[in-house]
Amino acid sequence: MARNVERDEKEAERRRKQLLEAGFALFSRHGIEAISLQMVADTAEVGVATLYKYYQNKLNLVIAISAEVWGNVWKELVQTTGLEALEALNAYQLIEYYCDSIISLYRNKPEILRFSANYKTYVCREEVSEEQLKVQLDVLKPIGVRFHRKYEEAKTDGCIRTDISEQELFTTLTLTMLGMAERYAQGVVWADNHTGSHEKELLYLKEMMLAWAEGGLKRR
């Protein structure tokens, strides 16, 4: 009897999704180092051999999860806001939109930020190359491409500073906002209130980031 190729592909996709969801849930809650592939397979209710079949090792699984998670975040933003509306933003407004999106993740989906923090720690410890991270980096390319266009426009409209390089501006803004949101989501930032929300602090950080991007805060 001929195999049903379409059915097999759907089943393979279902199992991949199960593994990604199980890995994300475990890694975001307990960290990556503490979780074995056997634990991921058990949570996904598949054999560990199936996990190895699709992802070969923990690193491949972790990178695939990051690509899936941030790909879904980007898709949701596009669906909610619309590509035309995003394209209409100038550089200042795009930075503000990014900050608001990170704050929204902190408010509504802190598990994504916890996973992101664990992911960055893990890939740094593993000394992962840029080529190995290609699957995940490709997902983020649209953001960098859009910022590049808006940075070039800002040289004319003056909505943000262009006295420092595009790369320095982009990296400082994105990593600072994301990094602080991750730490608050993990609960590793010292504060008087260890259990409450730190959204107010993130809003303050957003104001500082915007002021710096606009040129209001001079570097010493």
BELBELVEN-V305977 format. One record per residue. SS is DSSP state (H for helix, E for strand, - for the rest). OMEGA is omega in whole degrees, -180 to 180 (NA if undefined). Layout:
ss = (SS;SS)
omega = (OMEGA;OMEGA)
This chain:
ss = (-;-;-;-;H;H;H;H;H;H;H;H;H;H;H;H;H;H;H;H;H;H;H;H;H;H;H;H;H;H;-;-;-;-;-;-;H;H;H;H;H;H;H;H;-;-;-;H;H;H;H;H;H;H;H;-;-;H;H;H;H;H;H;H;H;H;H;H;H;H;H;H;H;H;H;H;H;H;H;H;H;-;H;H;H;H;H;H;-;-;H;H;H;H;H;H;H;H;H;H;H;H;H;H;H;H;H;H;-;H;H;H;H;H;H;H;H;H;H;H;H;H;H;H;H;-;-;-;-;-;-;-;-;H;H;H;H;H;H;H;H;H;H;H;H;H;H;H;H;H;H;H;H;H;H;H;H;-;-;-;-;-;-;-;-;H;H;H;H;H;H;H;H;H;H;H;H;H;H;H;H;H;H;H;H;H;-;-;-;-;-;-;-;-;-;-;-;-;H;H;H;H;H;H;H;H;H;H;H;H;H;H;H;H;-;-;-;-;-;-)
omega = (-180;179;176;-174;-179;179;180;179;178;179;178;180;178;-179;177;-180;177;-179;178;-180;179;179;180;-179;-178;-177;-179;-178;-171;-174;-175;-176;-174;-174;178;177;176;178;178;-180;180;180;180;-180;173;176;-179;177;177;178;180;180;-175;-172;174;-178;-177;-178;179;180;-178;179;179;178;180;179;180;-177;-177;173;179;177;-180;179;-180;178;179;-179;-177;-174;-177;-179;-179;179;177;-179;-178;-179;171;-174;179;-180;179;177;178;179;179;180;179;180;178;178;178;176;179;-177;-169;-177;-178;179;177;179;178;177;-178;179;178;-179;-178;177;-177;-177;176;179;-180;-179;-177;-180;178;179;178;-179;-173;-179;-179;-179;179;180;-176;-177;-179;180;179;179;-179;179;179;-180;-176;176;178;178;-179;176;178;-175;174;-176;173;180;175;178;172;-173;177;-177;180;-180;-178;-178;-179;-178;-174;-175;179;-179;-179;-178;180;178;178;-178;176;179;178;-178;-176;177;-179;177;179;-179;-174;-174;-177;180;176;180;-180;179;178;176;175;180;177;179;180;179;-180;179;179;180;-179;-180;-178;178;-177;177;-180;NA)
